[in-house]
């Protein structure tokens, strides 16, 4: 259990956009203590980071519906010309297969792995290797490789995020409130750092008034 007062009403205040708060609350109450995410600092950091990654617990599958301009801005490394970007614009499946090809355990663009193993769950688990490792941990088999959309269910969205959190030892950063390094370990960079810090501070005020 948590070492501070935490209830469904508090969680709803942290996540005002969520309608099915009871589903999330039950899963959080069960899962987080299993991974020692049980202090004010750890729970606040977990909810804040997951909230940023998932549109405040409302987006559990990566969209990738980018315009040509968006592709050049966000994925310029993979779309070096506007002509290239226009050929993929507003085609999420094609975009995912290109930008996630040949990394994170994925195969080539033609394999379809990029789309199949795009970001899902609260922390946007991405890539075939992460799906494989998470599946072995949660199910002791390859369930997530066969049915990756399982991660869009609240229970498994929470558990997969906890698995990733534990894998990256993010409790250590949470304890010292190092949100910048935590963001790097989650994101690979510092995308959305300002929003993550803002969410952290707001949630901390709710949990620790």
KEKOLDO-555296 format. One record per atom (N, C-alpha, C): atom name; residue in one letter; y, z, x negated. Coordinates in pm, whole numbers, plus 32768, in hexadecimal, padded with zeros to 4 digits. Each point is the difference from the previous one (the first is absolute). Layout:
# residues N
name  resn  north  up  east
CA  a  Y  Z  X
...
//
This chain:
# residues 209
name  resn  north  up  east
N  x  7F88  8000  7FAD
CA  x  8078  8000  8053
C  x  807E  8000  7FA9
N  x  8072  7FF0  8041
CA  x  807F  8003  7FB7
C  x  802D  8090  7FEB
N  x  804F  8015  7F99
CA  x  8031  8087  7FE4
C  x  808C  8016  803A
N  x  8020  7FB5  806B
CA  x  8080  800E  8044
C  x  7FED  7FD5  8091
N  x  805F  801D  8055
CA  x  7FF5  7FDC  808D
C  x  800E  7F6A  8012
N  x  7F9D  7FC6  8045
CA  x  8002  7F70  8017
C  x  7FB8  7FE6  8083
N  x  8043  7FBB  805B
CA  x  7FC3  7FE3  8081
C  x  8025  7F74  802F
N  x  7FCD  7FDC  8075
CA  x  8015  7F79  8035
C  x  8093  7FE3  801A
N  x  8048  8063  802C
CA  x  808F  7FF0  801C
C  x  804F  7FE1  7F81
N  x  7FDC  8044  7F94
CA  x  8042  7FE8  7F80
C  x  7FE3  7F72  7FD0
N  x  7F83  7FD6  800D
CA  x  7FDC  7F78  7FD5
C  x  804B  7F98  8052
N  x  800E  8016  8082
CA  x  8048  7FA1  8055
C  x  8091  7FF2  7FD4
N  x  803D  806F  7FD6
CA  x  8089  7FFA  7FCF
C  x  8008  7FB1  7F7D
N  x  7F98  8009  7FAF
CA  x  7FFB  7FB4  7F82
C  x  7FEB  7F6B  801A
N  x  7FB9  7FE1  806D
CA  x  7FDB  7F76  801F
C  x  802B  7FDC  808F
N  x  8081  7FF6  8019
CA  x  8030  7FEB  8089
C  x  7FD7  7F7B  803E
N  x  7FDB  7F9D  7FB0
CA  x  7FDB  7F7D  8036
C  x  7F70  7FFB  8033
N  x  7FB0  8066  7FDC
CA  x  7F72  7FFE  8022
C  x  7FEA  8031  8090
N  x  7FB1  7FB3  804D
CA  x  7FE1  8025  8089
C  x  7F81  8056  8009
N  x  7F99  7FD9  7FB5
CA  x  7F7F  8046  8005
C  x  7FFA  806D  7F94
N  x  805F  805C  8005
CA  x  800D  8063  7F94
C  x  7F85  8059  7FF6
N  x  7FBB  8019  8070
CA  x  7F8B  8058  7FFB
C  x  7F90  7FC6  7FAA
N  x  7FF0  7F79  8002
CA  x  7F9B  7FC0  7FAC
C  x  801E  8019  7F6C
N  x  807F  7FF1  7FDD
CA  x  8029  8015  7F75
C  x  7FF6  8093  7FD9
N  x  802A  8056  8059
CA  x  8000  8090  7FE2
C  x  7F72  8032  7FE5
N  x  7FA3  7FDC  8055
CA  x  7F76  802C  7FEF
C  x  7FC7  7FD1  7F7A
N  x  801C  7F83  7FDD
CA  x  7FCC  7FC8  7F82
C  x  8042  803F  7F87
N  x  8083  8017  8009
CA  x  8048  8040  7F92
C  x  7FCC  808E  7FEB
N  x  7FED  8048  806E
CA  x  7FD2  808A  7FF9
C  x  7F75  8009  7FC1
N  x  7FAD  7F9C  801B
CA  x  7F7A  8000  7FC6
C  x  7FFE  7FD0  7F6F
N  x  8047  7F91  7FE6
CA  x  7FF1  7FBC  7F7F
C  x  804F  803E  7F8E
N  x  807F  801D  8015
CA  x  8056  8027  7F8F
C  x  7FCC  807A  7FB2
N  x  7FD4  806B  8045
CA  x  7FCE  8072  7FB3
C  x  7F86  7FE0  7FA9
N  x  7FB2  7F9B  8029
CA  x  7F8B  7FD9  7FB1
C  x  8028  7FCC  7F76
N  x  807B  7FCF  7FF5
CA  x  8032  7FC8  7F83
C  x  806A  805A  7FC1
N  x  8003  807C  802D
CA  x  8061  8063  7FCE
C  x  8091  7FD5  8016
N  x  8016  7FAE  8065
CA  x  8089  7FDF  8029
C  x  8023  8069  8069
N  x  8027  8075  7FD2
CA  x  8006  8073  805A
C  x  807B  8059  7FEE
N  x  805B  7FDA  7FA9
CA  x  807C  804B  7FEF
C  x  8073  7FB4  803F
N  x  8070  8042  8010
CA  x  8076  7FBE  803B
C  x  8026  7F85  7FAE
N  x  8002  800E  7F7B
CA  x  8029  7F8F  7FAA
C  x  7F9E  7F8C  8009
N  x  7F7F  8020  8003
CA  x  7F9B  7F96  8002
C  x  7FFC  7FB9  8088
N  x  8003  804B  806B
CA  x  7FFC  7FC4  8086
C  x  807F  7FAE  8019
N  x  8073  8035  7FD7
CA  x  807E  7FB8  8012
C  x  7FFD  7F7B  7FB4
N  x  7FD3  8005  7F83
CA  x  7FF9  7F87  7FAF
C  x  7FA0  7F9B  803B
N  x  7F8D  802F  802F
CA  x  7F9C  7FA7  8039
C  x  8036  7FB9  807C
N  x  803A  804D  805C
CA  x  8034  7FC4  807C
C  x  8073  7FA1  7FE1
N  x  8058  8027  7FA3
CA  x  8073  7FAC  7FDE
C  x  7FD6  7F7C  7FC2
N  x  7FA6  8006  7F9E
CA  x  7FD4  7F85  7FBD
C  x  7FB3  7FA6  8061
N  x  7FA6  803B  804D
CA  x  7FB3  7FB0  8061
C  x  805C  7FC7  806B
N  x  8065  804E  8027
CA  x  805F  7FD2  8065
C  x  804A  7F85  7FCF
N  x  802A  8001  7F83
CA  x  8044  7F8A  7FC9
C  x  7FA2  7F88  7FFC
N  x  7F87  8015  7FD4
CA  x  7FA1  7F92  7FEF
C  x  7FD4  7FC3  8086
N  x  8006  804F  806B
CA  x  7FC6  7FD3  807F
C  x  8065  7FF5  8072
N  x  807F  7FF6  7FE0
CA  x  8063  7FF9  806B
C  x  7FFA  8079  805A
N  x  7FFA  8074  7FC0
CA  x  7FF8  8080  8048
C  x  7F83  8009  8058
N  x  7F8F  7FDB  7FC3
CA  x  7F7B  800B  803E
C  x  7FEF  7F9E  8074
N  x  804A  7F91  8000
CA  x  7FF4  7F9F  806E
C  x  7FC9  7F79  7FD2
N  x  7FFD  7FE7  7F7C
CA  x  7FCE  7F80  7FCC
C  x  7F8A  801C  7FA4
N  x  7F89  7FDF  802D
CA  x  7F87  8023  7FB5
C  x  7FBA  7F86  7FC5
N  x  8042  7F8C  8009
CA  x  7FCA  7F87  7FC3
C  x  8074  7FAB  7FCD
N  x  7FF8  7FD7  7F83
CA  x  806D  7FB6  7FC0
C  x  8018  7F7B  8047
N  x  807D  7FE1  801B
CA  x  8023  7F8A  804D
C  x  8008  7F82  7FA9
N  x  8057  8002  7F9C
CA  x  8012  7F90  7FA3
C  x  8038  7F82  8042
N  x  8048  8012  806F
CA  x  803B  7F8D  8046
C  x  808B  7FE3  7FC6
N  x  8004  7FC9  7F87
CA  x  807D  7FEC  7FB8
C  x  8038  7F73  8015
N  x  8084  7FF9  7FFF
CA  x  8044  7F7E  7FFB
C  x  7FF9  7FCD  7F70
N  x  8029  7F85  7FEB
CA  x  8002  7FC7  7F79
C  x  805C  8052  7FA7
N  x  8072  8026  8035
CA  x  8060  8050  7FB2
C  x  7FC5  8088  7FDE
N  x  7FBA  803A  8060
CA  x  7FC1  8082  7FE8
C  x  7F94  7FF8  7F96
N  x  7FB4  7F95  8001
CA  x  7F98  7FED  7F9B
C  x  803C  7FF5  7F75
N  x  806C  7FB7  7FF4
CA  x  8041  7FEF  7F7E
C  x  8038  8086  7FCE
N  x  8032  8050  805F
CA  x  803D  8080  7FDB
C  x  7F96  8069  7FDC
N  x  7F98  800A  8052
CA  x  7F9C  806A  7FEE
C  x  7F8F  7FD7  7FA3
N  x  7FD5  7F82  800A
CA  x  7F8E  7FD1  7FB2
C  x  8026  7F89  7FA8
N  x  8074  8008  7FC3
CA  x  8032  7F91  7FAE
C  x  7FA0  7FD7  7F91
N  x  7FB2  805F  7FD2
CA  x  7F9E  7FE5  7F96
C  x  7F98  7F9A  802D
N  x  7FE2  8000  8082
CA  x  7F98  7FA7  8035
C  x  8039  7F85  8045
N  x  8083  8001  8019
CA  x  8042  7F8E  8040
C  x  807C  7FDF  7FAE
N  x  7FEC  7FB1  7F9A
CA  x  806A  7FE7  7F9E
C  x  8066  7F98  802E
N  x  7FDF  7FB5  8069
CA  x  805F  7F9E  8036
C  x  800C  8011  8097
N  x  806E  7FD6  8039
CA  x  8012  8007  8090
C  x  7F9C  7FA6  8048
N  x  7FE0  7F8F  7FC4
CA  x  7F9E  7FA5  803C
C  x  7F79  8045  8010
N  x  7FD8  8048  7F98
CA  x  7F84  804C  8004
C  x  8005  8068  8070
N  x  806D  8049  8007
CA  x  800F  806A  8064
C  x  7FFD  7FC8  808D
N  x  803F  7F8D  8014
CA  x  8005  7FC5  8086
C  x  7F75  7FD7  8031
N  x  7FA8  7FDF  7FA3
CA  x  7F78  7FD8  8026
C  x  7FAE  8076  8034
N  x  802C  8079  7FDC
CA  x  7FB7  8079  8029
C  x  804B  8053  8068
N  x  807E  7FE2  8014
CA  x  8055  8052  8057
C  x  7FC4  8012  808C
N  x  8005  807D  8031
CA  x  7FD0  8024  8085
C  x  7F6B  7FE5  8014
N  x  7FB7  8001  7F93
CA  x  7F6E  7FF0  8005
C  x  7FC1  8078  7FB8
N  x  7FFB  8073  8044
CA  x  7FD6  807D  7FC0
C  x  7F7A  7FF9  7FB6
N  x  7F9E  7FBF  803B
CA  x  7F7D  7FF9  7FC1
C  x  8006  7FB3  7F7C
N  x  8044  7F8F  8002
CA  x  8010  7FB1  7F86
C  x  804E  804E  7F96
N  x  8066  8046  802A
CA  x  8052  804F  7FA3
C  x  7FAB  806B  7FBD
N  x  7FB5  804C  8051
CA  x  7FAD  806C  7FC9
C  x  7F9A  7FC9  7F9D
N  x  7FC3  7F91  8021
CA  x  7F9A  7FC8  7FA7
C  x  803B  7FD1  7F7C
N  x  8080  7FD9  8003
CA  x  8040  7FD5  7F83
C  x  802D  8077  7FAC
N  x  8047  805E  803D
CA  x  803E  806B  7FB0
C  x  7F99  8068  7FD1
N  x  7F8F  8009  8045
CA  x  7F9C  8064  7FD9
C  x  7F85  7FC3  7FBE
N  x  8008  7F81  7FDD
CA  x  7F8C  7FBF  7FC3
C  x  7FE6  8034  7F72
N  x  7F7F  8005  7FDC
CA  x  7FD4  801D  7F77
C  x  8036  8084  7FC8
N  x  8011  8062  8054
CA  x  8024  8085  7FD2
C  x  7FD2  8068  8064
N  x  7FF9  807D  7FD5
CA  x  7FD1  806F  8054
C  x  7F74  7FE6  8036
N  x  7FB1  7FB5  7FB4
CA  x  7F77  7FE3  802C
C  x  7FF3  7F87  805A
N  x  8070  7FC2  8023
CA  x  7FFD  7F8B  8058
C  x  7FD5  7F83  7FB4
N  x  7FCC  7FA0  804D
CA  x  7FDE  7F7F  7FC7
C  x  8078  7FA3  8001
N  x  7FE5  7F7F  7FF9
CA  x  8069  7F9A  7FFB
C  x  8048  7FF6  8086
N  x  8068  7FB0  8002
CA  x  804A  7FE9  807C
C  x  7FA4  7FCB  806D
N  x  7FA2  7FAB  7FD8
CA  x  7FA5  7FC2  8061
C  x  7F99  8063  8039
N  x  7FEB  806F  7FBB
CA  x  7F9B  8061  802D
C  x  8027  8047  8081
N  x  8081  8007  8019
CA  x  8030  8047  8077
C  x  8008  8096  7FF0
N  x  7FE0  8032  7F88
CA  x  8002  8091  7FEA
C  x  808B  803D  8012
N  x  8066  7FB5  7FD9
CA  x  8088  8034  8008
C  x  8024  802A  808D
N  x  7FDC  7FAE  8061
CA  x  801D  801F  808C
C  x  7F9F  806A  8035
N  x  7F81  7FF2  7FDF
CA  x  7F9A  805C  8033
C  x  801B  808F  7FD2
N  x  8030  800C  7F83
CA  x  8016  8086  7FC8
C  x  8095  8019  7FE6
N  x  8052  7FCF  805F
CA  x  8090  801C  7FF8
C  x  8019  8094  801F
N  x  807B  802B  7FF3
CA  x  8020  808C  8014
C  x  7FDE  8032  808C
N  x  7FB6  806D  8006
CA  x  7FDF  8040  807F
C  x  8003  8097  7FF0
N  x  800C  8043  8072
CA  x  8001  8091  7FFF
C  x  808C  8036  7FE7
N  x  800B  8083  7FF6
CA  x  8083  803F  7FEF
C  x  8040  7FE0  7F7B
N  x  7FB0  7FF3  7F99
CA  x  8039  7FEC  7F7B
C  x  7FED  7F70  7FD3
N  x  7FD9  7FAA  8062
CA  x  7FF0  7F71  7FE6
C  x  7F9E  7FE5  7F8D
N  x  7F87  8030  8012
CA  x  7F96  7FE6  7F9F
C  x  7FEE  7F6A  7FF2
N  x  8000  7FCF  7F85
CA  x  8002  7F6F  7FE7
C  x  7F9C  7FD9  7F94
N  x  7FBB  7F91  8014
CA  x  7FA7  7FCA  7F9B
C  x  7F6F  8027  8014
N  x  7FA7  7FA2  7FE4
CA  x  7F71  8014  8018
C  x  7FC8  8077  7FB4
N  x  802F  8016  7F85
CA  x  7FCC  806E  7FB0
C  x  8022  8087  803F
N  x  807B  800E  802F
CA  x  8026  807D  8043
C  x  7FB1  8014  8081
N  x  7FEC  7F95  804C
CA  x  7FB0  800A  807B
C  x  7F71  802B  7FDE
N  x  7FCB  7FC7  7F95
CA  x  7F76  8020  7FD7
C  x  7FF3  8092  7FD9
N  x  805C  802F  7FAB
CA  x  7FF9  808B  7FD1
C  x  8018  8062  8072
N  x  8061  7FE2  8054
CA  x  801D  8057  8071
C  x  7F8B  8004  8061
N  x  7FC2  7F8D  8016
CA  x  7F8F  7FF8  805C
C  x  7F8A  8051  7FCC
N  x  7FE6  7FF8  7F7F
CA  x  7F92  804D  7FC6
C  x  8019  8096  800F
N  x  8080  8027  7FF4
CA  x  8022  808E  800C
C  x  7FF6  8030  8091
N  x  8039  7FB3  805D
CA  x  8006  802C  808C
C  x  7F7D  7FEC  804B
N  x  7FB9  7F91  7FE2
CA  x  7F89  7FDD  804E
C  x  7F7F  7FFD  7FB0
N  x  800D  8005  7F7D
CA  x  7F8C  7FF3  7FA8
C  x  7FBB  7F79  8012
N  x  804F  7F9B  8028
CA  x  7FCD  7F78  800C
C  x  8077  7F9F  7FFE
N  x  7FEB  7F83  8028
CA  x  806B  7F9B  7FF6
C  x  8040  7FE1  8088
N  x  800B  8064  8055
CA  x  803A  7FED  8086
C  x  8088  7FBC  7FFA
N  x  8058  802D  7FA6
CA  x  8087  7FC9  7FFC
C  x  8004  7F71  7FCE
N  x  7F9D  7FD8  7FB2
CA  x  7FFA  7F74  7FD4
C  x  7FDA  7FA5  8074
N  x  7FAD  8033  8059
CA  x  7FD2  7FB1  8072
C  x  8062  8006  8075
N  x  8039  8075  8017
CA  x  8059  8013  8073
C  x  8080  8047  7FD2
N  x  8055  7FBB  7FB5
CA  x  8077  803E  7FC8
C  x  8062  8036  8068
N  x  7FFD  7FCA  807B
CA  x  805D  802F  8067
C  x  7FE5  808F  802D
N  x  7F91  803A  7FD2
CA  x  7FE6  808E  801B
C  x  8077  8055  7FD2
N  x  8043  7FD2  7F97
CA  x  806F  804D  7FC7
C  x  807B  8004  805A
N  x  8000  7FB4  806D
CA  x  8071  8005  805C
C  x  7FEC  806A  806C
N  x  7F90  8047  7FFD
CA  x  7FE9  8070  805A
C  x  803C  807E  7FC1
N  x  8049  8052  804C
CA  x  8042  8075  7FC6
C  x  7FA7  8055  7FA6
N  x  7F86  801D  802C
CA  x  7FA7  8057  7FB2
C  x  7FE8  7FC8  7F74
N  x  7FDF  7F80  7FF7
CA  x  7FE2  7FC4  7F7F
C  x  807E  7FD9  7FB3
N  x  806C  7FE7  8049
CA  x  8080  7FE8  7FBD
C  x  8029  807B  7FB2
N  x  7FEC  8075  803D
CA  x  801F  807F  7FBD
C  x  7FA1  8017  7F8B
N  x  7F7F  7FF3  8017
CA  x  7F9E  801D  7F97
C  x  800D  7FA1  7F89
N  x  801C  7F82  801A
CA  x  800F  7FA1  7F91
C  x  807D  8020  7FAF
N  x  806A  802C  8044
CA  x  807A  8029  7FBA
C  x  7FE6  807C  7FAB
N  x  7FB3  805D  8036
CA  x  7FDD  8078  7FB3
C  x  7FAB  7FDC  7F87
N  x  7FA4  7FA2  8013
CA  x  7FAD  7FD4  7F90
C  x  8058  7FC6  7F90
N  x  805D  7FAA  8025
CA  x  8059  7FC3  7F9D
C  x  8057  806B  7FBE
N  x  8033  805B  8051
CA  x  8054  806E  7FCF
C  x  7FB5  8052  7F96
N  x  7F84  801E  801F
CA  x  7FAC  804E  7FA5
C  x  7FE0  7FB2  7F82
N  x  7FE4  7F7F  8010
CA  x  7FDF  7FAA  7F8E
C  x  8072  7FFA  7F9C
N  x  807B  7FFD  8033
CA  x  8076  7FF9  7FA9
C  x  8036  808B  7FDB
N  x  7FBB  8067  802C
CA  x  8026  808A  7FE1
C  x  8092  801B  8026
N  x  8023  7FD6  8078
CA  x  808C  8009  802B
C  x  802C  808D  8025
N  x  7FA1  805A  8012
CA  x  8027  808C  8017
C  x  8050  8036  7F89
N  x  7FE1  7FCF  7F8C
CA  x  8048  802F  7F88
C  x  8094  7FDD  8007
N  x  801F  7F84  802A
CA  x  808C  7FD9  800F
C  x  8042  8048  8076
N  x  7FB1  8015  806A
CA  x  8036  8046  8075
C  x  802A  808E  7FDB
N  x  7FB1  8041  7FAE
CA  x  801C  808C  7FDB
C  x  8085  800E  7FB8
N  x  8024  7F9B  7FB2
CA  x  807E  8007  7FB4
C  x  806B  7FA9  803F
N  x  7FE1  7FCB  8078
CA  x  805E  7FAE  804E
C  x  8035  7F88  7FAF
N  x  7FA5  7FC3  7FB6
CA  x  8023  7F89  7FB2
C  x  7FE6  7F84  8055
N  x  805B  7FE3  805A
CA  x  7FED  7F92  805E
C  x  8005  7F78  7FBD
N  x  8048  7FF6  7F93
CA  x  800A  7F80  7FBA
C  x  7F7A  7FD8  7FC3
N  x  7FC1  805C  7FB8
CA  x  7F7E  7FE1  7FC3
C  x  7F95  7FEF  806B
N  x  8009  804F  8069
CA  x  7FA3  7FF1  8070
C  x  8009  7F74  803B
N  x  807A  7FD1  8012
CA  x  8016  7F79  8037
C  x  7FC6  7F96  7FA4
N  x  8012  8012  7F7E
CA  x  7FC9  7F9F  7FA0
C  x  7F68  7FFB  8009
N  x  7FC1  8073  800E
CA  x  7F6F  8006  8007
C  x  7FCA  7FC3  8081
N  x  804E  8006  806A
CA  x  7FD7  7FC6  8080
C  x  8020  7F6D  8006
N  x  8078  7FDC  7FD7
CA  x  8037  7F7B  8016
C  x  7FF2  7FA2  7F89
N  x  7FEF  8039  7F89
CA  x  7FFF  7FAE  7F87
C  x  808B  7FE8  7FCC
N  x  8063  802F  804A
CA  x  808E  7FF4  7FDA
C  x  804D  8069  804D
N  x  807D  7FE0  801D
CA  x  8054  8062  8045
C  x  8039  7FC9  8082
N  x  7FB7  7FA5  803F
CA  x  802E  7FC7  807F
C  x  8012  806D  8069
N  x  8074  7FFF  803F
CA  x  801A  805E  806C
C  x  8012  8090  7FD5
N  x  801E  8016  7F81
CA  x  800C  808A  7FCF
C  x  8068  8050  804E
N  x  8071  7FC3  801C
CA  x  806A  8047  8048
C  x  7FD1  802C  808A
N  x  7FBA  7FA7  8046
CA  x  7FCD  8021  8085
C  x  7F95  806C  7FF8
N  x  7FAD  7FFA  7F9B
CA  x  7F96  8065  7FF0
C  x  803E  808A  7FE9
N  x  8068  8005  7FAF
CA  x  8044  807F  7FE6
C  x  8043  8034  807F
N  x  803F  7FA5  804A
CA  x  8042  8025  807D
C  x  7F9C  8038  8064
N  x  7F8E  7FBD  800E
CA  x  7F98  802F  805C
C  x  7FCB  8088  7FD2
N  x  7FED  800F  7F7E
CA  x  7FCE  807F  7FCB
C  x  805E  8072  8027
N  x  8080  7FED  7FEB
CA  x  8062  8069  801C
C  x  8006  8022  8095
N  x  7FF9  7F9A  8054
CA  x  8004  8017  8090
C  x  7F84  804C  802F
N  x  7F8C  7FD6  7FCE
CA  x  7F83  8041  8029
C  x  7FFA  808F  7FCB
N  x  8034  8015  7F88
CA  x  8002  8087  7FC7
C  x  8055  805D  8056
N  x  806D  7FCE  8033
CA  x  8056  8050  8057
C  x  7FBA  8028  8082
N  x  7FA9  7FA6  8030
CA  x  7FB6  801B  807B
C  x  7F90  8066  7FE6
N  x  7FB7  7FEA  7F93
CA  x  7F8D  8057  7FE1
C  x  802E  8089  7FCE
N  x  806D  7FFE  7FB5
CA  x  8031  807E  7FC5
C  x  8093  8013  802B
N  x  8017  8027  807F
CA  x  8089  800A  8032
C  x  804E  8072  7FBF
//
